[in-house]
Amino acid sequence: MTKKIGLGKAHSKIILMGEHSVVYGYPAIALPLKNIEVVCQVTKGSHPLELDVTDPLAMAIFAALEHLDKQEECLDVHIQSQVPKKRGMGSSAAVAIAAIRGVFDYFEEDLSLETLEYLVNQAEMIAHTNPSGLDAKTCLSEVAIKFIRNIGFSEIALNLDAHLLIADTGIYGHTSEAVEKVKSLGAPALPLLKELGNLAETAEKSIAAGQLEALGSSMFAAHQALRQLGVSSKECDHLVAIAQKEGAIGAKMTGGGLGGCIIALVKSQEEAENLSSQLKKEGAINTWTEKL
């Protein structure tokens, strides 16, 4: 059985703390961005899927069709995404999740969370070689996720009575280049990576205690450490400085760096709207707000 239209949805994600230090065994904290969505529509097509191992969408559809033993089926797939690419917001994982859900819905097949996560990671591994799984896990989650390499994932409850503003510099992030840059620093990078790891642990405790000011201080400190590692950008630095000047509780770059987005912690929706307006005047091409 098939539907006329199969529908799949997924949400975005952002890293709160732990960029780069997570590569070296320290924790990272990622947040689902439930208001920033990808929608996939699947309909009957005129030709079978063309396999492109560099395209996360194609790999996700192929993984779903292979699992269902329907590789020869002809489908048209239409994606509507609010998630910009290469900004550290989990675009490829969110697209993969929405596409797989859309394919299963089209064929009216049940899809467990375990199967969905397996298929998304399968698609991500082929498209991105060696993903941590954090993007997929967080894009599938309704709560914050803590990740430690070689240990795994755990959930963090958020009830902070605050808002997180995400501001897009408009510049692609360059995660692989940034990771190599940190690696090339050698021993001088180690104290900064340890500091970032400690700040992530402190942030987790601040979240549990509902201490916004302490969380904000950890964010500002993390941004300075990431700057010292050379993985920020002048655009991110400028937007973080503006957020601090405008009274944000905390602000920092987020994701792999060398472009991408910043995040800022504020108390109210009104403060988020005011800061959004100011950041757009200062060069941000888009902003989103998530209640924490």
N, C-alpha and C positions, 0 to 999 in steps of 0.2 A: 504494500500500500504506500502511496505517496500523497502528500498534500499539494495543492497548487502553489503554495508559498511556504517554505520552511523559514522559521524566524529564530535567530540566535542573538543574544545580547551579552555584553561583558562591560566591566568598568575598569578604570585606569588605576595607577598606583604611583606613589612617590616615596623616595627614601627620606626619612626624617633624620637619621643619624647613622654614621658608620661607613660612609663612602671610603673606598680604597683600603682602610684598615681591615675591612671584612675579608679582603684577599689574603691577609696575613693571620687569619684565625681569630680576629676580634669580632664582637657582635655588630650586626646592623639591625636597624629598626625601620620597617617599611609600613606605609599606611595605604589602605584602599581609598581611592577617590571615587566614591559611589555616585557622584553627580556628573562625572565625565565618562561618557559611554561610547561604545562601538555597537552598531546594529548591523547584522548581516541578514540579507534576504536571499534565499536559495529557490530557484525555479528550474523548470525543465529547460535544458539547453539543446544546441544543435550538434555539438561535437564533444568528444571525451576531453578530460582534463589534460592540459599540457604540463608536464612535470618540470618545475624550475626550482632547483635545490637552493637558490639564493632568495626565493620569495616565501616568506613565512606563511602568507595566505595560501599559496598553492600547496605548500607542504602540509598545512593543517587539513585542507580538503582531502589531499591524497591519503593522509593518515586515517581520516574518518572513513573514507570509502574503502580503504584496504581492510580496516577493522570490520566493516560491514560486508565485506566480500562483494563490493559493487564497483570495482575499479573501472568498468567499462560504461558506467552510467554517464549520460550527458547532462551537465548542469551549467546554469548561469548563476554567478554569485555576484551580488551587489553589496558593497560595504559603505556604510555611512559612519564616519568616525569623527568624534570631537577631540580625539587624542593626537596631538602633533607627533610626527616621527622624530626620532633621535633627540629627544629632550629628557630622557630618563623617566618617562611616564608609563613605560610598559606597553608601548603601542603594538609591537609585534605579538606579545603574549595576549593582549586584549583582543586583537584581530583574530588570532588563532582560536581563542576560546569561543568568540562569537560565531566564527565560521563552523567549528565542529558542532556546536549546539544547533546551528542552522541546518547542517546536513542531517543530523540525527532527527531533528524535528520534521524535515522534509520527508524522510522515509518512515516517520512515525515509529521510531525505535527508542526504547528506553536508554537513558544515558546516566550512569552513576557518576558521582563526583570523582571516584577513584579512576574510572575509565577516562573521564574527561581530562583529569590532571596528567595521566599517563600519555594520552595522545598529544596534549599540548606540549609536554616536555619532549616527546619524540620529534614533533615538528620543529621545536626550538633548537634541539640538538643538531639537527641537520642544517638548519638555516644559520645558526650562530655558533656551531662547533662545540662550545663547552659552557653553556649557561649554568648558573647556580641553581636555577629553579625558583629563585625568590620572586621574580616578576610573575610567573605563573601562579605561584602560591598566593601572592598578595592580590592579584587580579581575580582570584577565585574566592577571596576571603571577605567577610563582613567586618573583621576586626584587624587590629594592627598585628604584624608578624615580626618576630625576632628570629634572626638567622645567624647561626655560627657554622662556619665551614667545617665539614667532617663530623659535625654533631647533629645539625638539623634545625628544624623549625619549632617554634612555640608561639602561642597566642598571647597578646597583651590587650587587656581591656582598656578602652579609652572612655573617660567620662570627665573631660577637663573643663567644660563650660567655656570653651574658647574656639577661635576660628583660625584655620590655616589658609593663608593666601599664597597661591602659586603664581609666579610671574614669569613669563616666557621672554627671554632676551631676543628671540627670533633667530638665534644662531644654533646650528646643529652642534650637539655635544659630540665628543670624540673619545669614547670610553677606552678603546684599545690603545690609542695613542697616549692617553693619560696614565693608564696602568703601566705602560712601558716606561713612561717618564719617571714615575715613582720608583720603579724597579732599577732604573739606571742611576738613581741617586745613591744606592747602596746603603752603607751603615748610617750616614747622616739622616736618612729618612726614618730610622727606627724609633727615635724618641717621639717624633711627631705621630707616627702610626700608633704607638702605645697611648699617647695622649688622646687621640681620636677614639681608641677603644675604651679608655676610661670614661671619656665624655658620653659615649653611648650607654655605658653601664649606669652612669649618673643620671642620664636622661630617663632611663627606664625606672629608676627609683623615684625621680621627680614626678613622672606620670602616675605611678602607683599612689603617691602621696598627694596628688593634685596640686603640686607646687609649680605654678606657671612661671614665676620669676626665675626659679632655679633652672627650669627647662630652657627658658629663653637665654639665660647666661651660657648654658652649655652649647646652644646653637651658635651664638656669636663666637664663642671660643673655638668651636669646630671649624667655622668659616676661616678664622685666622690661621689655624693649623693647615687647612687645605690650601690656603693661599701660599703658605710657606713651602708646601710640597710642590707648588707650581702648577696645580691642576685647576685653579679658578680661571677667570677671564676678566678683562677690564670691565666688560659689560655687567657681569655678575657682581663684581666688587662695587660698581657704581650703584646698582639697584639695592644691594645690601646696605650700603651707606645711607641711601635715601630712606630706606625702611627704618633704620636706626634713628635717623634724624627726625622722622615723622612719629616716633614713639612706639614702634613695634617692640613687643616684649622680647623677641628673638628673631634672628634672620640669618640665612646662610645659603650658599650654593647647594644644589642637590644633584645627585646623579654622578656620572663619570667625570663631568667637567669639561673644561676648554670650550665652554658654551653651555647651551641648555637653559635651565630654569633656576630661579631662587625660590625659597619659601620664607614666609614671615608669619610669626605667631602674634595674633592680636586677640583682644578680649571679646569684642562685639562685632556683629554684622555691620553696624554703622562704621566702625573703625576700619573694617576690611574694605568697605566701599570707598571710604576716603583715601585709604592707602592705595587701593587699586587705581584710582583716578590720578594720584600723584605719580605712581610708577609708570603709568602709560605716558604721562607728560615727559618722563625722564627716559623713555626708550623702550619700555616693555610693549610687545606687540599684542599680548593677550594676558588675561588673568582669570583665575578660577578661585572659588572659595569653598572650603570644606569645613563643616562643623565637627569639632573633635569631642 
